[in-house]
Amino acid sequence: MNFNYTEQQVMLRTMARDFLVKECPKSMTRELEKDKKGYGVDTWRRVAELGWIGLVLPEQYGGSGAGFMDLVILMEEIGRNILPGPFFSTVALAALPIMEYGSDEQKARYLPPIARGEKIWTLALNEVCADSSCRGIKTAARLYDGRYTLNGEKIFVPYAGAADFMLVVARVKRGRLLEKGLTLFIVDMKKPGIDVDVIPTITGEVQCRVKFTGVDLSAGDVLGIAGAADNAIGRMLDKAGLLKCAEVSGACQSVLDITSDYARDRHQFGKPIGAFQIIQHRLVDMLMDVEGLHYLVCQAAWLMSTGADCNGQLAMAKVKANEVYQRVALSGVKIHGAIGFSREHDIGLYYRRVMASKFFPRDTDYYIEKVARGIGL
Amino acid sequence: MDFGLGQKEETLREEVRQFAEKEIPDGWIVNFLDEESRDEDWAFSLSISKKLAERGWLVMGWPEKYGGRGASYIEQMVFAMEAAFWGIPGLSMGVSGTGWIGPSLMLYGSEQQRLKYLPMIASGGPDGIWCTGYSEPNAGSDFANIQTRAVRDGDEYIVNGQKVWTSCAHRARWCWLAVKTDPSAPRPQDGISLMIVDMKSPGVTVNPLLNYTGEHIFNEVFFDNVRVPVSDLVGEENRGWYQLMKSLAYERHSFGGQSYGTGKRILNGLAKYVTETKRNGRSMSRDPIIRHRLAENAIELETLKMFAYEIAWKLNNGVVPVYESSRNKSFADHVLEQLALAGTEILGSVAQAEQHCKLARLRGLIQRQYLMFPGTAIAAGTDEIEKNIIGKFKLGLPRSY
């Protein structure tokens, strides 16, 4: 048993924390909420130079070959400070599945530009009538004469306006089992027939609607096995879901830090509000939530990095992340009082962003059901 | 990071399971506090204490010269979890002995005291049974306000006063007693001392106080000119408060693991029950609300497990826990409360049937837990007090009391 990070992991965390505090002030985050692309080009370039984008990619593709746990630690820091932009979509939703399911040629072609920060990626999965179970997916790729034609409409595609490429989940066959017959396609956003609109959200994260009209794809654009992508999609969403939990864990730590600082400084009735037990105990409840979430995420990540079955623990971490983020962010706003409800204060940024993480990849109830199965029900 | 248990711990788990299978009768549902109530339960618990001592488990973390075997904190935690899961009684020698009196003596007792008292606890015999005299009618959460007075008289102290809610006093051979030795100290904390009192001393009177189930667990204890040799003062005179603070973190470290074991027992019991039981012609395990309730509890229980792991790992690495014991106590109480309440909702109306009644399900486990959790949540520090400690020492918030 070991609760310690390695020396390199501690260095990574310190470096990430320092960089983000310095280079990503919340004022910039708020400015970027109005930006269609939603990220700072300069910051993105520096993030790439720091080696974050290629952190877990193999060295032969320009990465650093670090372990999954390192990426979890980095995601916690990204969540703590909030790094606006397509880091998660590029790394978790594209680079990782390409690394796992791509052919040697695809890896050699797509991974090095990702690691260098030159190409931005995302994943187009959800549809109006399709959640991440993919059962309702209607976007279809019709095969004719060795080429595919893609038609359909995707929603809540993160940072599609900034993306150079995207992975698209499309149906190539319709059979009795709705989760079967799916393919993951690599789509170059420069192709004709792709329309992107920004969906206005309450969270400040850029989400888009993407419409495909007769987009022409080749067999070489298939990632993994055509018509049998369900397992790959499941596994990539598990990994990405856990990374999202790590991001949430960091965000919750930040909310607690900001709020307990405030409770120490803010005076009412002649003393710091943190001297009142009603406030103090609320903060302690937040602390227990935050520490509990952190450890559940660490446990699931450790299991995942050993290759052990971690379905139950992953589902637990996800439910915990959803519930804790909601509770902690809400308590954060309430303890701040009116200032917490104002545009100028950082705490509201986190509160709004709960909705951006909660439903990725799927809702709380889905994971609760997974936990129930995990305890033998 | 690595959250796995080693081979040593896995073997220990298996040994405890086998021990429980052999020694604990089917249907033994007595919690660790209520083993003190009925004579036959107490006798059985003590017989198990003896066997635990023989197996080297009762005080496994203590050094060999005091009767232990120097087991790691991780092993101790695993043992606490497994023993609670299987409902093994007699673990604490009357709540106090193995849990905090032994460790406190090792921290600030004299060598003479250690050699005299520790082996008695370690052997699992009746002379190793202790009670703890902290609470008084006017000193509950406000512990520093104790009034029981000890006045020096030559080589002895003369003790006068009253303690209340003293668990196990009616079974105890010794009392770990907090007294006021300097009532004029400017801060009340600065006038407190700890001493060991022989419960057979003239002037000690124990009166039973029944709890709301009618069980005899705690007592009121009167001290009327009780003479205590100065050699039974523990540590320094008037430093009792600081000694207690120092040992607090060590005392409470096992709560998390123990509660995890108890919680796991309840969760597994409920999961089995709903799987095997039909209601209105349909397996209860298919009811989405029941699935939801149990899954939520499983998540909180898993969180408790991680907290228990963390504190054991810290102690093992020489890190002195500051707020972690309070966190684990508070969180464990929350988890056991939620589980008990979920259990009552799942059982429905039969949750009101008395434990031994024919209608009781799961051998009355849920009823027992429903009745006991408020008591265990108050004992050794209320939730509110634990949260004050966490607020002050972890979050750096002002003292709020």
Interface residues (C-beta under 8 A of the other chain):
Chain A: M1 N2 F3 N4 Y5 M69 S260 A263 R264 K271 P272 G274 A275 F276 Q277 Q280 H281 L283 V284 D285 L287 M288 E291 G292 Y295 L296 C298 Q299 A301 W302 L303 Q313 M316 V319 K320 D365 I368 E369 V371 A372 G374 I375 G376 L377
Chain B: M1 D2 F3 G4 L5 G6 I74 L267 A271 K272 V274 T275 S285 P288 I290 R291 H292 L294 A295 E296 A298 I299 E302 T303 M306 F307 Y309 E310 A312 W313 K314 R327 S330 F331 E384 K387 N388 I390 G391 K394 L395 G396 L397 P398 R399 S400 Y401
